Amino acid sequence: MAHGKFEFTGTGIGYLGIALISFILSVITLGLYGPWAYCAKQRWKTERTLIDGKQLTFKGTGVGIFGTFLLIVFLSIITLGIYIPWGICQLERWRIHNTYFADTGDIEQ
């Protein structure tokens, strides 16, 4: 039987800030900031998520996912969007691979 308490402490106004900054920088850089925006949003979400009282942290970087982003965009364009579900799954695997329970040094006070 499943067990464990999940909690999310984020707020709409908090997410609005990260979303606006990410959007503006992505527009200014013609989408090149996309991987860093994705990582910033994931970091914001995971640092506000608790599982049985233990905080999560996200250690992925824009540099670490940049090539994958380019490949997903390229394959999605040449397949007229058919590749998008596979690309989303690839991003999700990378996100989970870079999500950990936070150590004491990872937690911001």
N, C-alpha and C positions, 0 to 999 in steps of 0.2 A: 504494500500500500504506500502511496506517495505521502511524503511529509516534508516539513520545512516551511518556514515563514519567509516570504519575499516582501520587501518593502521598497518603495520608491519615494524619495524626499524632494524631488525636483519641483519647481514651480513654473508656471507658464511664462511669467515675466523673465525668469532666469533663462529659459530656453529661447525666448524671443531675442534676447541680446546676442547669444551665440549664433542664432540663425541669421540675424540681420548682418552681423559682421562677416559671417561666412558668405552670404549672398553678395554683399558689396565687393568683397575681395575676389570672389569668383568672376563677377562681371568685369571688374577692372583688369583681371589677368586673362580674360577670354577663356575661362574654364580651367586654366592650369592650376589654380588654387584648389580645385575640387578634391583631390586626395587629402589635402591638409584640412579642408573644411569637414570632410567625412570623419577624419580622426578627431578633430576638435569636438564634434557632436557626439561621437562615441565615448570620448573621454568624459564629457559632461554627463552623459547618461549613466555610465558605469560608476562614476564617483558618487552618484546619488542613489545607487542601488545597494540594498543590503539583503543578504541571504542568511537567515538565522542570526541576525545581528552582525554579520561580518561584511565589511564594505568590499566592493569590487574596485578594480582599477584597470585601466586600459593602457597598454604599453606600445601600441602600434604607432607608426609615424607616416607622414605623407610620403617621405622618400621610400619607405618600405612597401607602399602600395601603388606608387606612381606608375610603374611599368604595367602592373595588372590593370589599372584604370585605363591606360592607353590601349591595351590589348582588348579589353571589353568594349570600349568605344569603337575601335576599328572593326572588330568582328560583328558588332551590332549594326554598324553602318553597311558593311558589305553583305550581311544576311538580311537586310531590311528589317531589323529588329528581332528576328527569330532567335538570336543568341542571347537576348536580354535575360530570360529566366536562368540560363546557365551562368551568366555573369553575376547575377544577384546571388546565386548559391556560392559562387567562388568568393565574392566579397564577404558573405556570411561566415564561410569557413575561416577566412583570414581574420575576421573580427573576433570570432570565438577563440581562435588560436592565440590571440593577443590580449585576452581578458583573463585576469587572475584575481584571486583574493588579495586584498591590499595588505602589505606589510606595514609596520608602524611608521616607517619613513615615507610611505606613499600617501598617508592620510593627512589632509590639510586641516588645520584647526581653525 
